[in-house]
Amino acid sequence: MSVLIDGLQYANWSERIFRQMREGGVDAVHVTITYHETFRETVLNIERWNRWFELYPELIFQGRSAADVRRARETGRTAIFFGSQNPSCMEDDIGLVEILHTLGLRFMQLTYNNQSLLASGCYEAEDAGLTRMGREVVAEMNRVGLVVDMSHSGERSTLEAIEHSTRPIAITHANPARWHGALRNKSDTVLRALGESGGMLGFSVYPHHLKGGSACSLQDYCDMIARTAELMGVGRIGIGTDLCQDQPDSIVEWMRVGRWTKRIDYGEGSAAAPGFPAMPEWFADNRDFARIADGLRAAGMGSADVDAVMGGNWLRFFETSFGAVRETDTSSASAAE
Amino acid sequence: MSVLIDGLQYANWSERIFRQMREGGVDAVHVTITYHETFRETVLNIERWNRWFELYPELIFQGRSAADVRRARETGRTAIFFGSQNPSCMEDDIGLVEILHTLGLRFMQLTYNNQSLLASGCYEAEDAGLTRMGREVVAEMNRVGLVVDMSHSGERSTLEAIEHSTRPIAITHANPARWHGALRNKSDTVLRALGESGGMLGFSVYPHHLKGGSACSLQDYCDMIARTAELMGVGRIGIGTDLCQDQPDSIVEWMRVGRWTKRIDYGEGSAAAPGFPAMPEWFADNRDFARIADGLRAAGMGSADVDAVMGGNWLRFFETSFGAVRETDTSSASAAE
């Protein structure tokens, strides 16, 4: 395999998991460092990552640019790229966009299921699209090189983000709704617009996003990827496993409930199954990416396309997405193309 | 003149001042971005700087390494290096040392006149030296490349910082106490230890640090520099004007009083003269550095030495001070030499 990049993980990080990343040959991972945390709480999470970088320099380091993915391959390590699943970390302060980018944030979701200051989440009954602040923040994210991620956003908000953003956006971890009609999965309309705008979709392995849930077969998953390549273009897709390895159930509650309700919200789960669902048997951890590559070949995908989906496409996207927009390009909608 | 670097300024920044920096040929300035501000308040100050960087890219940009000083010269701009005059910005959290360094902080005073969590200030009756946390924080500052600045610290704390730090420290803005016996000025013992350890002293132009105050003559100032070169070594000295241009008197109150007292503390001033003192006639703003260079030549200093004092020494210090310590050097006390 050429380069291997996972478009989203949120594990209970440990040396064990970092070693599994090396065993699996994972060159780079976009990791969620914050959900509903304030700016100061997010900084505490970064401090924890800094400790891991200090403790395990032979396994991981912080990724800031596409060049770091190549450096990871050359030095036999995994480059860790930070992301946020909600804009709580920037509070109500647009100046924090650049601050967070300086601290290494490379992806930020405009919403996590609920309405935010910026846009509507996919669990809201009404989606009013990008807010006034949302438009300002997307422009600022474009300026500094912080990727707009709409994985947990509503349909209209997502389409407006694709339209309004002057640089391609990402849906780092979701699947097509046509394949499995979860609220979190995306319509063909969204996927087509995403592909046409130069954006990226990362295919999730989180069971609630899979047809048949934990019982989903590898071949069904890979056939779905091959069909989506036809819809979006094979250059617009990658993997975004949404791997939540080793997490206690208390974490799924923080993800879903944060501090926005005093009741329990089960999100994609239910009262009968409130915790993390079991992973499909073919993807338990970072050592299983080769199985997905094999599955893609079995689904009829050529070797170059498999390489592109397993990491090449994300790498190309990283190359044009993480830097400040060049001044001469600010008037162009295709600045990062 | 070759490179021109000022070791400390805290002005009421504006386009006017940035243009004066260019007129004066100032390649780099260490600017104070925070005194008693918390971490979050310090980040707000950085956000304000980010706006200035965005608004005036043809005049200034953020400096992070010595290479940026050379870039400033090549592009006709001034590189701005961030510093803090008190450790309030890191609160009680050692993890914030690396976070602040990532945000560009390159100097941090362990104290500002008073006792801090880390050391004793020069206005305290008792100086108990580095605290337990102080020793930990100095080691962390050494690790990441954040320079220990003892300009406002007590004698014992300063000597212990020089001793405990594995990388040379700085006194960015002060003068010899033997020349002018202000509490803020430094004893020959401190200056000798600073020079022997590879550290740097920046000579202040703040009138309270000058013999004769605002009436101090340029020649008296430059003769003092020449004598200090003999004490410390001409490679260990630079300029650190402490220029507080265009500031309202309310700012000197924030510097002196912060939130630590409900009364007024006049610091280096007095009830009769509570505000900023008038600058000496030979140094009003960033356009006057050439006068100091001329004064040094008149004091008998050779051309190469004048160049070193006006910026060459700071540049060499920047080269070895702002990066992470190399792993192979961590056991050596001369890591950054």
Boltz contact constraints between the chains, C-beta under 6 A:
constraints:
  - contact:
      token1: [A, 43]
      token2: [B, 99]
      max_distance: 6.0
  - contact:
      token1: [A, 47]
      token2: [B, 95]
      max_distance: 6.0
  - contact:
      token1: [A, 50]
      token2: [B, 98]
      max_distance: 6.0
  - contact:
      token1: [A, 95]
      token2: [B, 47]
      max_distance: 6.0
  - contact:
      token1: [A, 98]
      token2: [B, 50]
      max_distance: 6.0
  - contact:
      token1: [A, 99]
      token2: [B, 43]
      max_distance: 6.0
  - contact:
      token1: [A, 102]
      token2: [B, 103]
      max_distance: 6.0
  - contact:
      token1: [A, 103]
      token2: [B, 102]
      max_distance: 6.0
